[in-house]
């Protein structure tokens, strides 16, 4: 391997580590990390200032997308004050970076309106008053949501009933509506089945135990854990009960609940209670878990019976994030990987053969782009379902994540553990 190839691999590994490390950071924390990284001589050994600037622009772009357009536009009207670090010494530089990254998302900022322009616009909008005959109107009281749910409901224009074309559809919506509690459980379980269904591998086509998200049997066990251990305590909370009164759920359906869940982390009543329940499953040293907080025997029993690698407490984060994952992104990644595999290894008469390594590069792209762990699971799914992706191929793929075993275990833990268990 040439020196240039080694430098490229080191650069890709460092960038992958950086993306994983910043996946859950706030914008202000990313700005601070950007400043420290660019001032660190060690960082400049593997990337130039320009390359670091591009990398952090992508990372900031993803973090700003998670905030949402409405919140981002509001922050821009305040000169990004809510998103900037407290350190005022570098405020101008942070503001410049945020402005550059935000402009493609929101467009250029509108020019400031002077007091004279505002007064003139107000005068021009005034019309002579005319006497109109009285119109009888029926006034209906509008039930305003409590402040807790304001972030999920959005502005008034977005609270109207969504059209059928724009409404998220779930399998559970095919059932007739009975009550909010049933819809709540069915919607979350239906979406979880949808996510896990995109990862599943049916049958043991090659040696190796499937990781639990790839096993169809695990999806059934996961739903049982949700219905027994997770969802009933969530529904008992005051916030979820209030949510049940904020919509006509017979009309909006369970898809609206998933939209609320994925609407953002701030003031999200469903995610707050969801995370609380999953965190209760982590053991406390010297303390025996309560029966209602111990789903692990059920997981272990099902994994032993069905022959897949069981989840453990290190897997809580992955199982907790199932309802956060976007099915469209996972489905798009799987379609692209299949297309790259076909073009590189089995092109048909109408296709131009892809260059060598195109499929591997696609795997690396999606492993870094998708939420933590999902890209690695798709790579393992490729091993089971695609003929040319054998044990040698996945071992060679793992070498892209570091020069030592420790680096590879840290950067691609699921892929590393799967290969170790293959023998």
N, C-alpha and C positions, 0 to 999 in steps of 0.2 A: 504494500500500500504506500502510495506516495505521500510526501509531507502535506501537500495541498488537500488530499483526501482525508488525512488524519485531522487537519485543522477544520475541515468542513464538518466531520463527525463530532469534534469537540464543540463546535459552535452550535450544531443542532441539539446536542445533549444539554448544553447550558440553557439554550432557549426553551427547550421542553421543561427543564427543571424550573425555570423562571415562571413559565405559564402555569404550571401546577401549583407553585408556591403562592401565586397571586390570585388564584381562582376565586377565593372567597374574601378577598380584602376589599375594604372600602376605597373610594376614589382618593381620598386624602392620604390614606396609607400607601397607595400605589405611587402617588406623586412624591411622597417622602422617600420611598424605596428607589424610585427613579433617580432622584437627586444623589442619594448615597452611592448607588451603583455606578453612576457616571463619574463620581469623584474617587472611586476605588481603583488604585493602580492594578489590582489583580483582575478586575473586570476588563480593563483595556488590553489585557494580554490575549483575550479570546474574541474581542469584538471592538470595533471602532466606535467613536462617539456617534457617528451617523447611523451605524447599524443598531446601536442601543436605542437611539431616538426612534427608529422605525419599529423596533420590537415593543417598546413601551407605548408607542402610539396605538398598536394593535391591542395590547393588554388594556389600555385605558378605554379604547373603543368598546371592547366587550363589557367592561364594568359599567360604562355609561348606558349601554343598551339595556342592562339589567335594571337600571333605575327607571326607565320608561320615558317616553317623549314628553309627557305632560310635566313630570317632575323636573326633567332636564331643562325644559323651556322656562319653568319658574325659577330654577337656579340661575339661568343665564340673565334673567331680568334683575337678579340681585348681585350681578357681577361675580357669579359662581361662589359667593361667600360660604354657602353651606357645604361646598365640596372641597374647599381649600384647607391645607394644613394650618395649624395655629401659628406656625413660625412666619412672622411678617417680613423677615429679612429677604426671603426669596419669593414674595407674593407676586411680583411682576412676571418672573419666569414661569411660575406655576399657572398664572392666569393666561399667559401666552400659549402654553402647551394645551390647556383645556380648551381655549378658544379654537385652536387649529383642529383639534380632534372632534370637537362638537359641530363645527360648521358643516361637514358632510352629512351629519345626522339631522340637523335642524335647518340648514341653509344659513346664509349670512344674517347677522343680527340686524334688526331694523334700526335705522338711524334714530338718534334721540329726538324727541319732539319738544320744541321750545314752548315756553309759556304763551308767547304770542300766537304760534301756530295752533295750539290747543284751543285758545279763545276764539280764533277765526273759524276753526272747524265747528265749534259749538254754535256760533252765530249762523253759519251757513246751513246747519242742520235744522234750524228753527223755521217753522212755517206759520203763517197766520192761522189763528184758531178759528174753527168754524163750528157752528152749532149743529150737532147731530142728534137725530131722534134717539131717545133712550132705547137700549137693547136689553132685553131680558136674558140673563145668563144664569146658568146653574153653577154655583161655586162649590167645588169639591175640595176638601182639605187634603193637603199633600203631606204624607207622613215622611218627615225627614229622618234619615238614618242617624244613629248615634255617631259621635266623632270617630270612634274606633274603626268604623268601616269606611270612612271617607276615602282612604287611599285605594280601597278596592272598587268603589263605585265609580270613581272618576268624575269628570264634570257633568253638569246637567244634561248636555247634549248626548252623552254616552249612556244615560240611564234609561233611554227609551228601549222598548222591546227590540232585540236584535231580529233581523230577518232570518227566515229559514236557511238562506244560503250562507249566512255568516255565523250561524249558531253551531257550536261544537256538538257533535253527535256521539253518543255512547251506546253500547249495547243495552245498558240498563234503561235507556229512554224508551225502548220498545215496550216495556212493562207499563201498565196503567198506574197513574199516580195514586198512592194511598195516603202517605203522610211524609213529613220532612225527614223523620228519623230513618225510614226505610230508603228513601231517595239518597240520603247522605251516605249510608253504608254501601248501597248498590253502586252509586256513582264512583266512589273512590276505589272499590274493588274492581269495577269494570275498567277504569283507567289503568289500574295496576296490571290487570290481565293483558291489556293492550300493549303496555310497555314491555312486559316480560315476554309476550308472544313474539316480539321482534328479535329477541335474543335466543330463543329456544332452539335446541337441537334434539330431534326425535330419533332415538335408536343409537346404539354404540357402534358407529361405522368404523372407528379407528381406536387403537389402544389409548388408554388414559381416562381418568374419571372426570366427568363433566363438572365444572364449577356450578354451584347451586343455581345461579341465574339462568343457566343454559338448560336446566332440566325441567321439562313440562310438569313433572310431579311436584317440584318445588313451588310452582305457581299456585297449585291447589293448597299446599300447606301454608304458604304465605297468606292466602286469602282467609284460611281458617284462623290464623294468628290475628289478622286484622279484625275479624268479626268477634273473636273471643277476648283478645287482650288490649287492642288499640282503640277501636272505634266507640264501644260503649262508654268508657270514661270520658272520651272527648265530647260526646253528645250531652253528657251531664253537666258540662261547663256552662256558665252563664253566657259567655260570648257566643257559643255555638247555638244555644237556644234563641238568643237574640237574632242571630243570622237567619234562623228559620222563619222569623216574622218579617224580614226585610224584603222579601220577594214573593211573587205568586209562583211558587215552585212548580205547580202543575203546568204553567205556561212556559217558563224558561228552561225547565228540565235540568238534569244532572250536569250537562255540559257547562252551565253557568257556574256551578260549584268549582269545576276544574279551572275555569277562567279566573275565578277569585284566588284559588290556590297559587296559580302561576302569575298572578298580577304583581307580585313583589313581596319582599321579605318584611317590609316595614309595616307595623300595625296589622299584620295578617292573622286574624283570629284562628283560622284553620291550621296554618303552619305552626303557630305558637303551641297549640294544644297537641298537634301531631308530634312535634319535636320533644315535648315534655314526656309523652308516653314512651317514645323510643329510648329516651335517655334513662327512663326508669328501669330499663332492661339491663343496664350496665351494673355489674355486681360491685358491692362495697365490701372491702376487705374486712373479714371478721363478722359480717352480718349476713344471715341467711335471707334470701329473697322471699318476698311474699308470693303466694301461689298465683295471684293475679298479675305479678310482675316477672314471671319466669316462663317464657315460651320456649326456652332452650331444650328441654326434654322432648317437646313436640318436634322441633327442628331436627334434633339428632336421630330420633326414632324414624322419621320419614326418610332422612338421608341414608340411613343404614338399610332400610327396606328397599329403597329405589336405586341405590348404588351411585349416588353423586356426592361430591365433596360438601359437607355441611357448612352452613354459616356459623360464625362464632362472634364474640363481642367485637372483634376487629371489623366485622362486616356490618355493624349497626349503621354506620354512615351510609353505606351503599343502599341498604334496605330502606333507610329513612328518606333517601333522595328519590325513590322510585316515582313518587307523584310529582316530583319537580322536573323530571326528564321530559323533553319534548319528543313526542313520537315522530313528528315530521323530520326532525334532524337525524334520528337513528335510522329511519327508513331511507332517507336520502343517502346516508353514508353506506348502507348495505347495498343499495342499487349501484352506487358508483364503484364500490369494491368489486362487485360481480362483473361490471362492465370492463374494468381494468384487467381483471383476471382473464376474461374472455379474449380481450384484445391482445394480451401478452402471450397467453399460452394456447388459445384455441381460436384464432381469428377466422371468421368465415370469408367467403369469396368477396363479399362487399366491404370488408373491413381491412384497413391498413394495420399491419401488426404493430403493436406498441413496442417502444424501446425496452430493452432489458432493464428490469428494476422498477418499471412504472407501477406495478402492483404493490411492491414493497413501499414505494414512496407514498402511494395512496393510503396504505395502512398507517404509516408514520404520521401522515397529515391528520387522519381522523383520530388517532390516539391522542394527539396533542390538542385537537379542536373540540372534541366531544367532552362532556363532563367526566371527571376522574373515574377511571375504571371501565367506562363503557367501550371506548376504543379497543382496549385490551380484550374485553369479552368478545367483540366482533372478530378480532384476530384469531381467538381460540375457536370461534364458530367457523371461521374459514378453514381451520385445520380439520375439523370434523366433516365439513361438507364439500370442500374443494380438493380434488384428487392431487394436484401438484403441490399443495401446501401440506407437506409431511413433517415429521419430527425434526428432520435436519433443517427444513426451511424455518420453522418457528424458533429453533435454537439460534440460527443465524440472525433472525430478526431481533432476538433479545440482545445481541451484541451491540445493537445501535443505541442502547440505553445506558451505556457506561463501559469503562474499561475493566472494572473489577466487579466481583459478585455483589459487593455491598452497594455499589452504584446502581447496578441493575435491579437489585431487590428494592431499593428506595424509589427508583424512577418508574419501574413497571412491576409492582408487587404481585398483581394477579397473574400476569404472564410468567413471571419468575417462579411462583409457587406451582403453577400448572406444569411447567417443564420439569421442575424438581420431582414432582409426583409421577411423571411419566417413567422415571427410571433411566 
